[in-house]
Amino acid sequence: MAFEYTHPMTRKELNKYELPDSPGVYIFRGLRGKILYIGKAASLHDRVRSYFSPDLAAMRNSAIAGMVSDARAISWKKTDSVLEALILEANLIKQYQPPYNAREKDNKSFNYLVLTKEDFPRVLVVRGRELFGGSLRTKNLKPKTVFGPYPQGRSLADALKIVRRIFPFRDSCTSDSGKSCFNRQIGLCPGVCSGEINKTEYARTIRHIAELFSGNFMGLKRELAKEMRAAAKSEQFEKAEELRRQISALEHIRDVSLIRDESRVSSGGTGSTGITSRIEAYDVAHTAGAETVAVMTVIENGEAVKSDYRKFKIRTAKNDDIGALKEVLSRRLAHNEWPLPRVIAVDGGTAQVRAAGRVLKDVGVFIPVVGVVKNEFHKPERLTGDTRSIEEYGKDILLANSEAHRFAIEYHRLRRRASMI
């Protein structure tokens, strides 16, 4: 804490804090450092500043406005991702029980992550009223480990989707039933139901999930690296590759879905938090496989950001639009320095949407994908894919797709002319 004021803080006084533009947890403190409120942020700088906007009372409930008037100092802790911030926020709230977090909801309204006491534990999101009211016992479920409380249930659910892609787990299927559940078929259950995983292997997965939600990210990555080396040494190469993928996914978590609630509460969409509706669109162009290229275009808040447009000469896929799409997305996701979008738009239908989704899943990225389906005249006919994104960003998706088509054709023609000279 660099400063502590004896009066309510102002926006001007906030400028004395060098809040970083990175994910993390922020703490509002009262007199003598008393913790008043703990929250998470995709951008600590923008999120904390939003509390000092002139229309704070209109945007937030009276309790939060009262908290800001009681605040005398701010501290924070940076994290590598919003997922880490969400987990750290819950652990700190549990440790310190800040008064203004408690006033937002009582314990029965919060959400908790529960690992059950079974041979093959389930991983469940449970309301406080179920956890403390005994309704889990009526379902013959006993909590073994509980994490939380998590103030925003939607953020926890989205976080669990990311985690499940890295560490598939059981939630509702019957163990050793001999029949694969739906989640097993799509790779989100490790095969507890079909008997493809034993208790020892599954216990290791549960231990990894517990480490993650305990906030021990570095310890978890070290443990996975140790297991990977041991698997490679014993020539279990398939297992070693899966562990390598898990480590890579943890190191490259791109959890834009977790800022959805934050951006809506703070600014009704965009603005005071600095979180923008960045849409990235991809298109491929070639002539019978010759001079195959792909492009990325960017629309933010309804406007083209041409400085962020990118061109890609396709190296591997020739006369294969889906293969080219996979290549360009893989190469784009390798650029950690580029900001990630809220939505990815691809030219095409279900096949293209699924192909893009597989690339994202392989690197542990959770970003909605929307496909722009064209008619015989190559005009947009309909949008397919993530319905929420279509409803919220439909116009921007169409604009981004139109720009991608124009930019791809332009780049392809340039390559063709160069090849003829």
C-alpha positions as CSV (number, residue, x, y, z in Angstrom):
1,M,0.0,0.0,0.0
2,A,1.7,3.1,-1.2
3,F,-0.9,5.6,0.2
4,E,-3.5,5.7,2.9
5,Y,-5.9,8.7,3.0
6,T,-7.8,9.9,6.0
7,H,-10.7,10.9,3.8
8,P,-12.7,9.2,1.0
9,M,-10.5,8.7,-2.1
10,T,-11.0,10.6,-5.3
11,R,-10.3,9.7,-8.9
12,K,-7.4,12.2,-8.9
13,E,-5.9,10.5,-5.9
14,L,-6.3,7.2,-7.6
15,N,-3.8,8.3,-10.2
16,K,-1.0,8.1,-7.6
17,Y,-1.4,4.3,-7.7
18,E,0.5,2.7,-10.6
19,L,-2.2,0.0,-11.3
20,P,-1.0,-2.4,-14.1
21,D,-3.1,-3.1,-17.2
22,S,-3.1,-6.9,-16.4
23,P,-5.3,-9.5,-14.7
24,G,-5.3,-9.7,-11.0
25,V,-7.1,-9.2,-7.7
26,Y,-7.7,-5.8,-6.2
27,I,-8.4,-5.0,-2.5
28,F,-10.2,-1.9,-1.2
29,R,-9.0,-1.1,2.3
30,G,-10.4,1.2,5.0
31,L,-8.7,2.9,8.0
32,R,-5.6,1.1,9.3
33,G,-5.6,-1.2,6.3
34,K,-8.9,-3.0,7.1
35,I,-10.0,-5.1,4.1
36,L,-13.4,-3.9,2.9
37,Y,-13.8,-5.6,-0.5
38,I,-12.0,-8.0,-2.8
39,G,-12.6,-8.3,-6.5
40,K,-11.0,-9.7,-9.7
41,A,-10.2,-8.0,-12.9
42,A,-9.0,-8.6,-16.5
43,S,-7.3,-5.2,-16.3
44,L,-6.5,-3.9,-12.7
45,H,-6.0,-0.4,-14.1
46,D,-9.3,-0.1,-15.9
47,R,-11.4,-2.1,-13.3
48,V,-10.4,-0.1,-10.3
49,R,-10.8,3.2,-12.1
50,S,-14.4,2.3,-13.0
51,Y,-15.3,2.5,-9.3
52,F,-14.5,6.2,-9.3
53,S,-16.7,7.1,-12.3
54,P,-19.2,10.0,-11.8
55,D,-22.2,7.6,-12.4
56,L,-21.0,4.9,-9.9
57,A,-24.3,5.0,-8.0
58,A,-26.3,4.4,-11.2
59,M,-24.1,1.5,-12.3
60,R,-23.7,-0.4,-9.0
61,N,-25.7,-1.1,-5.9
62,S,-25.6,1.3,-2.9
63,A,-23.5,-1.1,-0.9
64,I,-20.6,-0.8,-3.4
65,A,-21.0,3.0,-3.6
66,G,-20.8,3.0,0.2
67,M,-17.7,0.8,0.1
68,V,-15.9,3.3,-2.2
69,S,-16.7,6.1,0.2
70,D,-15.2,4.1,3.1
71,A,-12.1,3.2,1.2
72,R,-8.8,4.9,2.2
73,A,-6.3,2.7,0.2
74,I,-6.0,0.1,-2.5
75,S,-3.7,-2.9,-2.9
76,W,-3.5,-5.5,-5.6
77,K,-1.8,-8.7,-6.8
78,K,-1.1,-9.4,-10.5
79,T,-1.9,-12.8,-11.9
80,D,-1.0,-14.4,-15.3
81,S,-4.6,-14.9,-16.3
82,V,-8.2,-14.1,-15.3
83,L,-8.7,-17.7,-14.3
84,E,-5.9,-17.3,-11.7
85,A,-7.5,-14.1,-10.6
86,L,-10.9,-15.7,-10.1
87,I,-9.4,-18.5,-8.0
88,L,-7.3,-16.1,-6.0
89,E,-10.3,-13.9,-5.4
90,A,-12.3,-16.8,-3.9
91,N,-9.4,-17.9,-1.7
92,L,-8.9,-14.4,-0.3
93,I,-12.6,-13.8,0.3
94,K,-12.7,-17.1,2.2
95,Q,-9.6,-16.1,4.2
96,Y,-10.6,-12.5,5.1
97,Q,-14.4,-12.5,4.7
98,P,-14.6,-8.8,3.7
99,P,-17.7,-7.1,5.0
100,Y,-18.8,-5.6,1.6
101,N,-18.4,-8.9,-0.2
102,A,-20.7,-10.5,2.4
103,R,-23.3,-7.7,1.9
104,E,-23.6,-8.4,-1.8
105,K,-24.9,-11.9,-1.0
106,D,-25.2,-14.2,2.0
107,N,-23.3,-17.5,2.1
108,K,-26.3,-19.5,0.8
109,S,-26.4,-17.5,-2.4
110,F,-22.7,-17.9,-3.3
111,N,-21.4,-20.7,-5.5
112,Y,-18.8,-23.3,-4.4
113,L,-16.7,-25.9,-6.2
114,V,-17.2,-29.3,-4.6
115,L,-15.1,-32.5,-5.0
116,T,-17.2,-35.4,-3.7
117,K,-16.1,-38.2,-1.4
118,E,-16.3,-41.2,-3.8
119,D,-14.0,-43.7,-5.4
120,F,-14.3,-41.6,-8.6
121,P,-15.1,-38.1,-7.2
122,R,-17.4,-35.8,-9.0
123,V,-16.5,-32.1,-9.7
124,L,-19.6,-30.0,-9.1
125,V,-20.7,-26.4,-8.9
126,V,-23.0,-26.1,-5.9
127,R,-25.0,-23.3,-4.4
128,G,-24.4,-22.4,-0.8
129,R,-28.0,-23.3,0.1
130,E,-27.4,-26.9,-1.2
131,L,-24.0,-27.2,0.5
132,F,-25.1,-25.9,3.9
133,G,-28.7,-27.0,3.7
134,G,-28.0,-30.7,3.4
135,S,-29.6,-31.3,0.0
136,L,-26.4,-32.9,-1.2
137,R,-26.9,-35.6,1.4
138,T,-30.3,-36.4,0.0
139,K,-28.6,-37.2,-3.3
140,N,-26.1,-39.5,-1.4
141,L,-23.3,-37.1,-2.1
142,K,-20.7,-36.1,0.5
143,P,-18.4,-33.2,0.0
144,K,-14.7,-34.1,0.5
145,T,-13.1,-30.8,-0.6
146,V,-14.8,-27.4,-1.0
147,F,-13.5,-24.4,-2.8
148,G,-15.1,-20.9,-2.6
149,P,-17.2,-18.9,-2.2
150,Y,-17.2,-17.6,-5.8
151,P,-19.3,-14.3,-6.0
152,Q,-20.2,-14.8,-9.7
153,G,-21.6,-18.2,-10.6
154,R,-21.4,-17.6,-14.3
155,S,-17.6,-16.9,-14.1
156,L,-17.1,-20.1,-12.1
157,A,-19.1,-22.1,-14.6
158,D,-17.0,-20.6,-17.5
159,A,-13.8,-21.3,-15.5
160,L,-14.8,-24.9,-15.1
161,K,-15.3,-25.3,-18.8
162,I,-11.7,-24.2,-19.4
163,V,-10.4,-26.5,-16.7
164,R,-12.4,-29.4,-18.0
165,R,-10.8,-29.1,-21.4
166,I,-7.4,-29.4,-19.7
167,F,-8.4,-32.0,-17.0
168,P,-11.4,-34.0,-18.1
169,F,-13.5,-35.1,-15.0
170,R,-16.7,-36.9,-14.0
171,D,-19.8,-34.9,-12.9
172,S,-22.9,-37.0,-13.3
173,C,-22.1,-40.3,-15.1
174,T,-22.2,-43.7,-13.4
175,S,-18.8,-45.2,-12.8
176,D,-18.0,-48.6,-14.6
177,S,-21.4,-48.7,-16.3
178,G,-19.8,-50.1,-19.4
179,K,-21.4,-47.3,-21.5
180,S,-19.8,-44.1,-22.5
181,C,-21.6,-40.9,-21.4
182,F,-22.0,-37.9,-23.7
183,N,-19.1,-36.1,-22.1
184,R,-16.9,-39.1,-22.7
185,Q,-17.8,-39.0,-26.4
186,I,-16.8,-35.3,-26.6
187,G,-13.6,-35.7,-24.5
188,L,-14.8,-34.0,-21.3
189,C,-15.0,-37.2,-19.2
190,P,-11.9,-39.4,-19.0
191,G,-13.9,-42.6,-19.2
192,V,-15.0,-43.2,-15.6
193,C,-18.3,-44.5,-17.0
194,S,-16.8,-46.8,-19.6
195,G,-14.0,-48.2,-17.4
196,E,-11.2,-46.7,-19.4
197,I,-9.5,-45.1,-16.4
198,N,-8.7,-46.7,-13.0
199,K,-8.9,-45.1,-9.5
200,T,-5.2,-44.3,-9.3
201,E,-5.1,-42.4,-12.6
202,Y,-8.3,-40.6,-11.9
203,A,-7.2,-39.7,-8.4
204,R,-4.2,-38.0,-10.0
205,T,-6.5,-35.9,-12.1
206,I,-8.6,-34.9,-9.1
207,R,-5.4,-33.9,-7.3
208,H,-4.4,-31.7,-10.2
209,I,-7.8,-30.0,-10.1
210,A,-7.5,-29.5,-6.4
211,E,-4.1,-27.9,-6.8
212,L,-5.4,-25.6,-9.4
213,F,-8.3,-24.3,-7.4
214,S,-6.1,-24.0,-4.3
215,G,-4.2,-21.4,-6.3
216,N,-1.0,-23.4,-6.6
217,F,-0.5,-22.8,-10.4
218,M,3.3,-23.0,-10.3
219,G,3.4,-26.1,-8.1
220,L,0.9,-27.8,-10.4
221,K,3.0,-27.1,-13.5
222,R,6.1,-28.4,-11.8
223,E,4.2,-31.6,-10.8
224,L,2.9,-32.1,-14.4
225,A,6.5,-31.5,-15.8
226,K,7.8,-34.1,-13.4
227,E,5.2,-36.6,-14.5
228,M,5.9,-35.8,-18.2
229,R,9.6,-36.6,-17.8
230,A,8.8,-39.8,-15.9
231,A,6.4,-40.9,-18.7
232,A,8.9,-40.1,-21.4
233,K,11.7,-42.0,-19.6
234,S,9.5,-45.1,-19.3
235,E,8.6,-44.7,-23.0
236,Q,4.9,-43.9,-22.3
237,F,5.0,-41.3,-25.1
238,E,1.2,-40.9,-25.5
239,K,0.9,-40.1,-21.8
240,A,3.9,-37.7,-22.0
241,E,2.3,-35.9,-24.9
242,E,-1.0,-35.4,-23.0
243,L,0.9,-34.0,-20.0
244,R,2.8,-31.7,-22.3
245,R,-0.5,-30.5,-23.8
246,Q,-1.8,-29.8,-20.2
247,I,1.3,-27.8,-19.3
248,S,1.0,-25.8,-22.5
249,A,-2.7,-25.1,-21.9
250,L,-2.0,-23.9,-18.4
251,E,0.7,-21.6,-19.6
252,H,-1.5,-20.1,-22.4
253,I,-4.9,-19.8,-20.8
254,R,-6.8,-17.2,-22.7
255,D,-10.0,-16.8,-20.6
256,V,-11.8,-14.0,-22.2
257,S,-15.2,-15.6,-21.3
258,L,-14.4,-14.8,-17.6
259,I,-14.5,-11.1,-18.1
260,R,-18.1,-11.1,-19.5
261,D,-19.9,-10.4,-16.3
262,E,-17.2,-7.8,-15.3
263,S,-17.6,-5.8,-18.5
264,R,-21.4,-5.7,-18.4
265,V,-21.6,-4.7,-14.7
266,S,-19.0,-2.0,-15.1
267,S,-20.1,-0.3,-18.3
268,G,-23.1,-2.0,-19.9
269,G,-20.8,-3.4,-22.6
270,T,-17.7,-1.3,-23.2
271,G,-16.3,2.0,-22.0
272,S,-15.4,2.5,-18.4
273,T,-13.6,-0.8,-17.9
274,G,-11.7,-0.4,-21.2
275,I,-12.8,-3.9,-22.2
276,T,-13.7,-3.8,-25.9
277,S,-15.9,-6.0,-28.1
278,R,-12.9,-7.1,-30.3
279,I,-14.0,-9.4,-33.1
280,E,-11.4,-11.2,-35.2
281,A,-12.4,-12.6,-38.6
282,Y,-10.5,-15.1,-40.8
283,D,-10.7,-15.8,-44.5
284,V,-8.7,-17.9,-47.0
285,A,-8.1,-17.2,-50.6
286,H,-6.5,-19.1,-53.5
287,T,-6.9,-20.1,-57.1
288,A,-7.2,-23.9,-57.4
289,G,-4.7,-24.2,-54.6
290,A,-2.2,-21.8,-56.0
291,E,-0.8,-18.9,-53.8
292,T,-3.0,-19.9,-50.9
293,V,-3.2,-17.1,-48.3
294,A,-5.2,-16.2,-45.2
295,V,-5.9,-13.0,-43.4
296,M,-7.1,-11.8,-40.0
297,T,-9.2,-8.6,-39.6
298,V,-10.2,-6.9,-36.5
299,I,-13.3,-4.9,-35.5
300,E,-13.5,-3.2,-32.1
301,N,-16.7,-1.4,-31.0
302,G,-18.0,-1.4,-34.6
303,E,-14.9,0.1,-36.2
304,A,-12.1,-1.5,-38.2
305,V,-8.7,-1.6,-36.5
306,K,-6.6,-1.9,-39.7
307,S,-3.3,-1.6,-37.8
308,D,-4.2,-5.0,-36.3
309,Y,-4.9,-6.7,-39.6
310,R,-2.5,-9.5,-40.4
311,K,-1.6,-11.5,-43.6
312,F,-0.5,-15.2,-43.6
313,K,1.1,-17.1,-46.5
314,I,-0.2,-20.6,-46.0
315,R,2.6,-23.1,-45.7
316,T,1.0,-26.6,-45.4
317,A,-2.6,-26.7,-46.7
318,K,-3.0,-26.4,-50.5
319,N,-6.5,-26.3,-52.0
320,D,-7.8,-27.1,-48.5
321,D,-9.8,-24.2,-46.9
322,I,-10.3,-26.0,-43.6
323,G,-6.7,-27.0,-43.4
324,A,-5.6,-23.4,-44.1
325,L,-8.0,-22.1,-41.5
326,K,-6.5,-24.5,-38.9
327,E,-3.0,-23.3,-39.8
328,V,-3.7,-19.6,-39.6
329,L,-5.5,-19.9,-36.3
330,S,-2.6,-22.0,-34.8
331,R,-0.1,-19.4,-36.0
332,R,-2.2,-16.5,-34.7
333,L,-2.6,-18.2,-31.2
334,A,1.2,-18.5,-31.0
335,H,1.3,-14.7,-30.7
336,N,0.8,-14.2,-27.0
337,E,1.5,-10.5,-27.4
338,W,-1.6,-9.9,-29.5
339,P,-4.8,-9.2,-27.6
340,L,-7.4,-11.9,-27.8
341,P,-10.9,-11.3,-29.2
342,R,-14.3,-11.8,-27.6
343,V,-15.4,-13.7,-30.7
344,I,-13.8,-15.4,-33.7
345,A,-15.6,-15.2,-37.0
346,V,-14.8,-17.7,-39.8
347,D,-16.0,-17.8,-43.4
348,G,-18.2,-20.9,-43.7
349,G,-20.6,-23.1,-41.8
350,T,-20.5,-25.9,-39.3
351,A,-17.4,-27.6,-40.6
352,Q,-15.4,-24.4,-40.3
353,V,-16.8,-23.6,-36.9
354,R,-15.9,-27.0,-35.6
355,A,-12.4,-26.9,-37.1
356,A,-11.7,-23.6,-35.4
357,G,-13.1,-24.9,-32.2
358,R,-10.8,-27.9,-32.2
359,V,-7.7,-25.6,-32.7
360,L,-8.8,-23.5,-29.7
361,K,-9.5,-26.5,-27.6
362,D,-6.1,-28.0,-28.3
363,V,-4.3,-25.0,-26.8
364,G,-6.8,-24.5,-23.9
365,V,-8.4,-21.4,-25.3
366,F,-12.1,-20.7,-24.7
367,I,-13.4,-18.2,-27.3
368,P,-16.8,-18.4,-29.0
369,V,-16.7,-19.1,-32.8
370,V,-19.3,-17.9,-35.3
371,G,-19.5,-19.0,-38.9
372,V,-20.7,-16.7,-41.7
373,V,-22.6,-18.9,-44.2
374,K,-22.8,-17.4,-47.8
375,N,-25.2,-18.0,-50.6
376,E,-24.4,-18.8,-54.2
377,F,-23.6,-15.2,-54.9
378,H,-21.2,-15.2,-51.9
379,K,-23.4,-12.9,-49.9
380,P,-24.0,-13.6,-46.1
381,E,-27.1,-15.8,-45.7
382,R,-27.0,-16.6,-42.0
383,L,-24.7,-16.9,-39.0
384,T,-24.1,-20.2,-37.2
385,G,-22.2,-21.1,-34.1
386,D,-22.3,-19.4,-30.7
387,T,-25.8,-18.0,-30.4
388,R,-25.1,-15.5,-27.6
389,S,-22.3,-14.0,-29.7
390,I,-24.5,-13.8,-32.7
391,E,-27.2,-12.0,-30.8
392,E,-24.7,-9.6,-29.1
393,Y,-22.2,-8.9,-31.9
394,G,-24.0,-9.9,-35.2
395,K,-23.4,-6.6,-37.0
396,D,-19.7,-6.5,-36.0
397,I,-19.2,-10.1,-37.1
398,L,-20.7,-9.4,-40.5
399,L,-18.5,-6.3,-40.9
400,A,-15.4,-8.2,-39.8
401,N,-16.2,-11.0,-42.2
402,S,-16.7,-8.5,-45.1
403,E,-13.4,-6.9,-44.3
404,A,-11.7,-10.3,-44.2
405,H,-13.0,-11.3,-47.6
406,R,-11.9,-8.0,-49.1
407,F,-8.5,-8.1,-47.5
408,A,-7.9,-11.8,-48.5
409,I,-8.8,-11.2,-52.1
410,E,-6.6,-8.2,-52.2
411,Y,-3.6,-10.1,-50.7
412,H,-4.2,-13.1,-53.0
413,R,-4.1,-10.9,-56.1
414,L,-0.9,-9.3,-54.9
415,R,0.7,-12.7,-54.5
416,R,-0.5,-13.8,-57.9
417,R,0.8,-10.8,-59.6
418,A,4.2,-11.2,-57.9
419,S,4.4,-14.8,-59.0
420,M,3.8,-13.9,-62.6
421,I,6.7,-11.4,-62.8
